[in-house]
Amino acid sequence: MIVCVAVVGQQNNPLYIQSFTNGDDTLKFHYIVHCSLDVIDEKVSNPKKLGVSLNETFLGLLYPTEDYKVFGYLSNTKIKFILVTTDQDLRDADVRNIFRRFHAAYVDAASNPFHVPGKRITSPAFAERVSSIVKSFGAAPVP
Amino acid sequence: MEGVGFMLAQSVRQQIAPLVMVLATASVEASCQKNSLTFVDLLRPFCSLANVNVPVRTASEQPYRLQEFNMRMFYASEIRQPPEETAEEYLLEVVNSTSENLPAEPEEDVQRKNDFSAALAAADARTPSFQKYVKEFMRTLAFSEHEAVDHPVASIQAVSSSDDHPISRFVELYNAENLPSLIEEGAMDPKLLKLYVLVHDLQEGSVDRANEILLEMRSTFGVNNCRILCINSGSPEADDGSPNSNEDMWSSHSLRPMTPLSASGVDKLDKDPSGRRRGCFITQADVEEVTDFVLDIAVKHIIPTMELRVRTLYQQVAATRKGLKNQLKNLWWRKGKDEVPDVSNGPQYTYTSMESQIRVLADYAFMLRDYELALSNYRLLSSDYKMDKAWKRYAGVQEMIGLSLFMLDQSKRESELCMETAINYYHQKSGLSSAKYATRASLWLTEMHKARGQYREAAVVLFRSSTEEGSLRSALLLEQAAYCFLRTAPPMLRKYGFHLVLAGNQYSNYGQKTLAMFVYQCALKVFGHQGWNYISDHVHFHLGRLCQLLENNAFAVQYFKKVIACSHQSPTNQAKFLSEFLHVIEKSDRMGAVLDLDLPSIDLEHVYVHFEDQRTYASSAAASVPEEIWTSVEEGLVPAADKAVNWLDARTGNAKTVTADYNICVAGEDIGVDVEFSNPLQVALDVSGVSLVCNFTAEGSTEESGQEFSEESTLYTSSSIDHVLPHDGQPGTRSVQDELVLREEAFTLKAGESQVVRLRVKPSRAGLLRVVGVKWVLSKIAHGQRDFAVVGRKSKSRSNKRDEPRPHQRLKFRVLGHMPKLEVSLHEMPGRVNAGEVRRLVLELSNSSAAALKSIKFKTDHPLFLLVGDSGDLDQEFPVCLEVGTDAVRTKDAAAAEEEYSTSGFIFSFPEETVLEGGSTMLWPLWLHARQGGTFALNTVIYYEPDKLSSGLRYRTVRITHSLQVLSSLRVGVEITPSPLRLEQFLLRLDIENDHSAESFWLRQVSCAGNQWSLASLQPPVVENGDESEEADVRAAYLSASVCPSQLLPAGQNLSLFFKLLNVGSGKLTAEEGFTSNIRLGPPSSMEPLIHVGKGPLLSFLLREKVHIKKPELFASLQDQVGGIAKTDKRKTVNTSPVEILHEAGRVDVMLISEQQDGMSMEKRISSVNDSSRIIFNDVCQCSVQGSVPLVWVLEGPRYVKHDFKEDPFCEVSFTLTISNRSNLDAHVTVETFDVKSMPLHSSVSNQEKRVGWFPLTSSAAPGVGESATGLTTTESVSSSAAAAAAGSVSSDKENVCGRTSCGPYMWCNLRSTKISLAAGTSAQVSLCVTTFAPGIYDISRYQISWSLQDKTLETEGSLESKSSMISLEKSSKSTEKTYAAGFTPISDELGGISGPSSKGSGDSARFGTEPGHPYLLTCISSGDDVI
């Protein structure tokens, strides 16, 4: 189950962050997402060492915590997509697919002429789409 | 190994060094105490021996040299593990001591770029204290039973030379009770190398006695083991020789005793009561002696002893454990112990056990830096312990393996693995008590990672161990982990921040508030300004809390302030943050301090300034009407020059530049600033004491230094909040309170609510005022203030056009001296009226200021709706004042009024002598006549001037606006058709339709205005002539067709009334009669007074309307001449050709006056007539008298002819046909007469008449003829009885007469056809003659009139006219646009649709026409009847 989704901008400022749990743990996810930016930076700064190919947008597992797994994805415009899940065994292909859909959703939201690049995404349509992606992921049987 | 690794190795060597147990007598301590030192402390600085060169052999006889050596000296009493609580308390003190020298001030505004280096600096600053802590922490863990590292290698027994019986003292010292407990327990080998030292205090006496004792000692304990140590050779008084730098020698090395000390104890240690510095008696010579002493002990005794020990032990171990036999034996022997339960510490090993021996061997080898030997033995031991399930010992050995591997600098991986194993086993298998050892191993591992540059791994290790630790240590470890993240490449700033937050949390959990503050502050630098608002809120909130706990409320306020405007947080959090914030402010001593609060959030950039310069507003609604509308209303009212040129422009150019962007306002009047406050939270906010912050400079000081003022003001805004406090005593604001009246507002903002608040300031003197910002009190506690954004001139744009801020955005005011101010209110102004309703309003003008004002003028943009009445109008009750009264009617000179309207544009000037003194009030009537349905904004401007011209404004205006909804009520249509019988009579049909959805109306009166026309009711036929009494008249009116039975017209119904319109001739009527005629519509019994339409407001409205209707036509050449009847003679501006004069009579104004009643019953109406009756005045102006026919003709002649047919068979009768051209065009008229046969087919003459046109005078036919004659003559008001009598009298002989005629009953005898030219408005007469042949009744209608309005003059003029009229129409539409801006729609010809076809249209439609003659009956009686 995806518990948190975040889009982070070039300046590492949060553009969109949404948790999908019932509890009041927004702060926790903020910290998790924020910290995982470090790992993204690390992966980006020395890609060879960590085995990330240059043309790959999917950054893989950023870091596992006790309860969560954090995955990252970096767009060409240095927009970071971060996913926090509770699933312990996930196939990269699935995650990659999810990210691709997020990316498409983001591109659409950013194409809105009223969206200010680098500012928070306030589009309800985007939120709607993201939550539907998250829900569809939760519903899909994980083989 | 190099760099950090070398440092770590060094540290390991220092930490794991041979331990020397010290036993000293009290007198030795006393001697040392003179230097504020203990004996051990005295020796300790000299225990690190650098630059020694000691040859050592390994167990396998490999020689090597020790270049440096370390020893650790401890009192025997200290060689034991302290109780856990003591240790923790001790460590806590260590932490406290380190936290004392933290920077407590939060550093604000650190540049982002420097963040990383700043963080590194902070980390570096914290490292030594951590290292110190680690050292102390490890010290608390020393002397455990599972390790041999801390087993003393040797013991030093020190006895003072001043002691009695020194020899026996030596023996006593090495007493069981002085020895460490570990020896007693058997974990430690009690057989130690013993060294005997005689300490001689040179202050006590000479060395001689000491030497004696030494000799004695040597004889007792052996030569080699005895030493003498002389100290205190110097004196504090003469310390020339003693180097001051020595002071630090002890301080840095001294170890505090493990027992927690009371505060006084700490003081005693740190500072000698006598104030002497440490080591004040120690001279350089003493230092050298001590150095020599320690070196001697180390080189000559300790190292050789250890070497020897290693060798013996090695041989032992080799004998028992090496070789296949031993291994097998060991295996078998160990097997027997399998039943041993899995206890955490494993079986108890005494020092004699093989395992302990091996451990000692390995530790000694380690200390002697024979790491290979140590490693092999540790490995041997680890397998043993593992088999024994002595996990703690196993872990300890693993720890040492790791260290050994590290010291050998080989197999990184393995060393780390061993450490990991150690940590795991300490944790998992050996119980809680050894958790600390796990931490110690973790620390070692961390250091090893760090030494290899693996900061990330180090951080992970630290983090992990911190989670296992449940004490203050976890915070320290987390903090260190954070620093490790900082040092990774690339630096992981966010993880650094995160771990700092965790550390901060732990610190505050364990009460280390200062440290928590410190780490949170460090963390803040990472999280701030990046939009991670949840995180920064969290950090700020905790910082605020900590500051609050540390009693640093000022900083707490600063931190909480940043948190409170957190719209993203949950409502509970919002409430929590807010209450904490308010609580802190309450607690802080700076209760009244003004803060730069974000709550409630204020739109600082969009404020709307309301001020009144020459323009004042009666209401806020008026202020919101766009300026353009007012400008159009004010056109012609205010002097034009003032609009174009600011009054300031008249001043010098210098002053102009300074004050160019100042608004003008008047002292003593409010300036309002609309500020929008919004509550971003889900919590209701109580905001009170909201007022503007202003900067005021009184007049005079600015006159000469305007530039200075502006500089001051900029400086003012840029200065900090404190300076803006009004009570701050800054120059310029000193007397602000006296000069400005600030009104405070208070309101409550609900969750998420926005509110626009009008804040007011009233300057009481002339000067320059600048509105700086707004301040408020949140929840009656927190004082906030924000400065408005300065909407200054933008820098010159490319088009070189300056973007001036709009006046309502400017916050700078030039305050002028007192000016009169008129306040206007309109009483009795309804919000909704019915169309046509007439209301009297009361305009109240009150001068609220002290100065008098004059020259009041009134102008409205709806002059047809609003009318200024006469001052006398107020004296009477409404609607009585409208009624025909007894008082002398002051007939308004209509033409003059119209003149005034057209020239002054409906500006009403109050009488010249009207001067409104300060504080006085004037009432003035206004009339409202809602002429038209719809919703209107009535914008009115009242102009006035101050009585005495001061330096200020020359005039001011008050702008009033009212919204009026007009419901449609009665619709009135008038159609006037010319009477076919009389030229001066017209038939007027009044169609009344009640359009109102609910209301019913009482019709009261129909009036007609015009000095040529009078209105009369159509009399019923039964009226007796000659009865002229008024009652009869009334009854006649009631019975007439002009009046319907009920005057009540219910909603949605129609009614048509017929009236006779009489032309009373163009001669002027007397003034008393006016030019009106009224028909009362009420029932005969009604004594309802007539409403006088010829005076007062009704007349004025009528005139205005006429002017208005005329206005578009003013430009339309001929057409405009058809004006109101009112201007018959007096018009000067327009052409007065005879043609037009004639045609002015072609229009008539008809007015219907009705009442709206609340109730239906008559009684109610009468009773409530004064209060609730509402007069409705519908006027239909300038109805064209001209019908569809442009020509009117009347055949005039005798009605009865007596002729003796016997004498003369031809009876000739003469008629006169009068043709009047009612059109405004010239006409060619053709009159044709017909005989019977040639009657045109299209004629409307009835069949009977067509066939015969003659009725015999038979008695039987007479009634029928009479009836028909009656019907025909009714309109002519000819008595039919006479006709009937005549018919009766000529009842014979008709048939034969008829039979004789072949060509028709009568013949036209003088004219067949004639053509006449009729100029517009003229009339002509044509004589006609008819010949009859027999008595009878003849219908003389066999003629036809054809006309053509196309004459040659009109053809040319008409084409020109049509062009010019088109142009003029455009013009007129333009002109109306100009005069009446938005909000007023000029009344077009909508009403015209009801009032009949427009004259032009009718003219066009009837340009050519042919009409048969009107029926005209001629009775011809034979005079010779009686003869026949």
Chai-1 contact restraints between the chains, C-beta under 6 A:
chainA,res_idxA,chainB,res_idxB,connection_type,confidence,min_distance_angstrom,max_distance_angstrom,comment,restraint_id
A,N13,B,Q530,contact,1.0,0.0,6.0,A-B,restraint_1
A,N13,B,G531,contact,1.0,0.0,6.0,A-B,restraint_2
A,P14,B,G531,contact,1.0,0.0,6.0,A-B,restraint_3
A,P14,B,W532,contact,1.0,0.0,6.0,A-B,restraint_4
A,T26,B,Y534,contact,1.0,0.0,6.0,A-B,restraint_5
A,L27,B,Y534,contact,1.0,0.0,6.0,A-B,restraint_6
A,L27,B,H538,contact,1.0,0.0,6.0,A-B,restraint_7
A,H30,B,W532,contact,1.0,0.0,6.0,A-B,restraint_8
A,H30,B,Y534,contact,1.0,0.0,6.0,A-B,restraint_9
A,H30,B,I535,contact,1.0,0.0,6.0,A-B,restraint_10
A,Y31,B,F498,contact,1.0,0.0,6.0,A-B,restraint_11
A,H34,B,R494,contact,1.0,0.0,6.0,A-B,restraint_12
A,H34,B,W532,contact,1.0,0.0,6.0,A-B,restraint_13
A,C35,B,R494,contact,1.0,0.0,6.0,A-B,restraint_14
A,C35,B,K495,contact,1.0,0.0,6.0,A-B,restraint_15
A,C35,B,F498,contact,1.0,0.0,6.0,A-B,restraint_16
A,L37,B,R494,contact,1.0,0.0,6.0,A-B,restraint_17
A,D38,B,M492,contact,1.0,0.0,6.0,A-B,restraint_18
A,D38,B,R494,contact,1.0,0.0,6.0,A-B,restraint_19
A,D38,B,K495,contact,1.0,0.0,6.0,A-B,restraint_20
A,D41,B,P490,contact,1.0,0.0,6.0,A-B,restraint_21
A,S45,B,P490,contact,1.0,0.0,6.0,A-B,restraint_22
